[in-house]
């Protein structure tokens, strides 16, 4: 799946993209991320068949949010000017799936974003993409728990 940078930026700036919010407890996510995120993955699979610009927000706690966003670069939608600076306007880019973890204790910027895989591979049910997500979510909780221990 490809998208032109100008189309991506227009969708982000106009907030004209598919998005849905979910609530999942940290206990369920720590135990088995893939099962806990099944509804999120189902939503993404369905939405990505209609459009390339999609976001799923997963509220874990009031101060901890997990997001899945499609993008052409590893920046959240909240940085459209940076995305514009780092892309060529009329160029087609491969659409990727990124995971974003927002929490005060995660790191000094309170945000972690990483590539999980291509949208094409995600839609194809590629086990590596789902394993990347599982491992990545587990790692973020390890960091979060370690950050809390340091504060004590």
C-alpha positions as CSV (number, residue, x, y, z in Angstrom):
1,X,0.0,0.0,0.0
2,X,1.4,3.4,-1.0
3,X,0.3,7.0,-0.3
4,X,1.6,10.3,-1.6
5,X,3.0,12.6,1.1
6,X,0.6,15.4,0.2
7,X,-2.4,13.1,0.6
8,X,-1.1,11.9,4.0
9,X,-0.5,15.4,5.2
10,X,-3.9,16.7,4.0
11,X,-5.6,13.8,5.9
12,X,-3.6,14.5,9.1
13,X,-4.1,18.3,9.0
14,X,-7.8,18.1,8.2
15,X,-8.2,15.2,10.8
16,X,-9.9,13.4,8.0
17,X,-8.7,9.9,8.8
18,X,-10.2,6.7,10.3
19,X,-9.7,6.6,14.1
20,X,-11.2,4.7,16.9
21,X,-10.5,4.5,20.7
22,X,-10.3,1.4,22.7
23,X,-9.7,0.7,26.4
24,X,-7.5,-2.2,27.5
25,X,-6.1,-2.8,31.0
26,X,-2.4,-3.0,31.6
27,X,-2.9,-6.4,33.3
28,X,-4.4,-7.8,30.0
29,X,-1.7,-6.2,27.9
30,X,1.1,-7.5,30.0
31,X,-0.3,-11.0,30.1
32,X,-1.0,-11.4,26.4
33,X,-0.8,-8.4,24.1
34,X,-2.0,-10.1,21.0
35,X,-5.2,-11.3,22.7
36,X,-5.7,-8.0,24.5
37,X,-5.4,-6.1,21.3
38,X,-7.6,-8.4,19.1
39,X,-10.4,-5.8,18.7
40,X,-7.8,-3.2,17.8
41,X,-6.2,-5.4,15.2
42,X,-9.6,-6.3,13.8
43,X,-10.4,-2.6,13.5
44,X,-7.1,-1.8,11.8
45,X,-7.6,-4.7,9.4
46,X,-11.0,-3.4,8.4
47,X,-10.1,0.3,8.3
48,X,-7.0,-0.3,6.2
49,X,-9.0,-2.0,3.5
50,X,-10.8,1.4,3.0
51,X,-8.0,3.9,3.5
52,X,-4.3,4.3,4.2
53,X,-4.5,6.8,7.0
54,X,-5.7,5.1,10.2
55,X,-5.2,5.5,13.9
56,X,-6.2,3.3,16.8
57,X,-6.0,4.8,20.3
58,X,-5.7,2.4,23.2
59,X,-6.3,4.0,26.6
60,X,-4.6,1.9,29.2
61,X,-4.7,4.3,32.1
62,X,-5.4,8.0,32.4
63,X,-1.7,8.7,31.9
64,X,-0.7,5.8,29.6
65,X,-1.8,5.6,26.0
66,X,-0.8,3.2,23.2
67,X,-1.5,4.3,19.6
68,X,-1.2,2.5,16.3
69,X,-0.8,4.9,13.4
70,X,-0.1,4.4,9.7
71,X,2.5,6.7,8.4
72,X,5.4,7.0,6.0
73,X,7.9,8.1,8.6
74,X,8.3,7.4,12.3
75,X,6.6,10.5,13.6
76,X,3.2,10.8,15.2
77,X,0.4,12.6,13.5
78,X,0.8,15.5,16.0
79,X,4.0,16.6,14.0
80,X,2.6,17.3,10.5
81,X,5.2,20.1,9.9
82,X,8.1,17.7,10.6
83,X,6.5,15.0,8.4
84,X,6.3,17.6,5.6
85,X,10.0,18.6,6.1
86,X,11.2,15.0,5.9
87,X,9.1,13.8,2.9
88,X,8.9,14.8,-0.7
89,X,5.4,16.2,-1.6
90,X,4.6,14.3,-4.8
91,X,6.4,11.1,-3.9
92,X,4.6,7.8,-3.2
93,X,5.7,6.2,0.0
94,X,5.1,2.7,1.4
95,X,2.6,2.9,4.2
96,X,3.9,1.5,7.5
97,X,2.3,0.6,10.8
98,X,3.8,2.4,13.8
99,X,3.2,1.8,17.5
100,X,3.4,4.8,19.9
101,X,3.5,4.6,23.6
102,X,2.9,7.7,25.6
103,X,3.6,7.8,29.3
104,X,5.4,10.1,31.6
105,X,7.8,7.4,32.9
106,X,8.6,5.8,29.5
107,X,11.5,8.2,28.8
108,X,12.4,11.9,29.0
109,X,10.2,12.8,26.0
110,X,7.3,10.8,27.4
111,X,6.8,9.2,24.0
112,X,8.2,6.1,22.2
113,X,7.4,5.4,18.6
114,X,8.7,2.4,16.6
115,X,8.0,0.7,13.3
116,X,6.0,-2.6,13.6
117,X,6.0,-3.5,9.9
118,X,4.5,-2.6,6.6
119,X,0.7,-2.3,6.3
120,X,0.9,-4.8,3.5
121,X,2.5,-7.4,5.8
122,X,0.0,-6.5,8.6
123,X,-3.0,-7.0,6.3
124,X,-1.5,-10.3,5.1
125,X,-1.4,-11.5,8.7
126,X,2.4,-11.7,8.8
127,X,3.3,-13.4,12.1
128,X,6.5,-11.3,12.3
129,X,4.5,-8.0,12.5
130,X,2.3,-9.4,15.3
131,X,5.4,-10.8,17.1
132,X,7.0,-7.3,16.8
133,X,3.9,-5.8,18.4
134,X,3.9,-8.4,21.2
135,X,7.6,-7.9,22.0
136,X,7.4,-4.2,21.7
137,X,4.4,-3.8,24.1
138,X,6.1,-6.1,26.6
139,X,9.3,-4.0,26.4
140,X,7.4,-0.7,27.0
141,X,5.8,-2.1,30.1
142,X,9.2,-3.3,31.4
143,X,10.5,0.3,30.8
144,X,7.4,1.8,32.5
145,X,7.7,-0.5,35.5
146,X,11.5,0.1,35.8
147,X,10.8,3.9,35.7
148,X,8.3,3.6,38.5
149,X,10.8,1.6,40.6
150,X,13.4,4.3,40.2
151,X,11.0,6.9,41.5
152,X,10.4,4.9,44.7
